[in-house]
Amino acid sequence: MKSLIAAAFLSAAFAVPAFAQPPAGSMPLSEILANIEAEAGFGYFDEIDWDDDGYWEIEYYRADGAKVEIDIDPASGQARR
């Protein structure tokens, strides 16, 4: 019985809320990343995360080693201000 309660608790603790994904009609992430990769001096992606507040958090490095952290609106594909 304790294992059932523990399993239920763990599954509830790790449940993903319905708003934890880009809304319908958003630009595909692959298109957003392709636009960033096409920028002059792009190096490589380090982290890409969906923020529950409704935007992509993207960290990447430029070819010169500079780290870039940007938040991208999923509908427009543009950096948030």
N, C-alpha and C positions, 0 to 999 in steps of 0.2 A: 504494500500500500504506500509506504514511504517513497518508493521509487516512482510510483505513478504521480504522486504529488510533486516530487522533484522534477520529473520530466515536464509536467504541466507548467510549473514555475519557470523552468528554463526556456521552454518554447514561447511563453508569454513575454519573457524578458528580451528575447531576440526577435520578436515579431516585427516585421517591417510595416510601418504605417502606409496607408494608401497614397499619401502625398509624397512618399520618399522616392519618387521617380519623375522623370520629365513629363510634363503634361502632353496630352495627345496633340498632334500637329507640330511638335517641336522639330527643329532641325536634327537630323541624325548626328550622333556624336562623331561618327566617322567623317562627316563633312566639316564639322567644326575643327577637328584635329587636322584634316587635310589643309584647311585654310591657314592654320598656324604653321604647319610644316612648310608651306609655300613661301613664308616670309624669309627674306634674305637674312642669312646668319643663323638660321635655326640649327640647333644641335640635336637634342633628344628630349623626350618627355620623361619626367621624374614621377609625378603623381597626377592622377585624374580622379576626382571624387565628386559625387552628387551631393550637394548641400540641401538639407531639408527645407531651407528657406527659399529654394526654387532656382538654383543656378549651379553651373559647373564650376568647380574649383580646379584650376589647372596650373601645375608647376612644370616648368621646363627650363632647359639650359640652352643658351645660345652657343654657337661654335666658339666664341671667345671665352666661354666659361661663366658668363654672367647668368645668374639665376633670375627667372621671371615668374611671378605669381600673378595670375589673373583670374577674375570671376567672369564667366560668360553666361549671358542670357540665352536660354535654350530656344526661345522663339526666333530671335533675330540673329543669333550667332555672334553678336557684338559684345565687347567688354562692358561690364557694368560700371557705372560711375557712382 
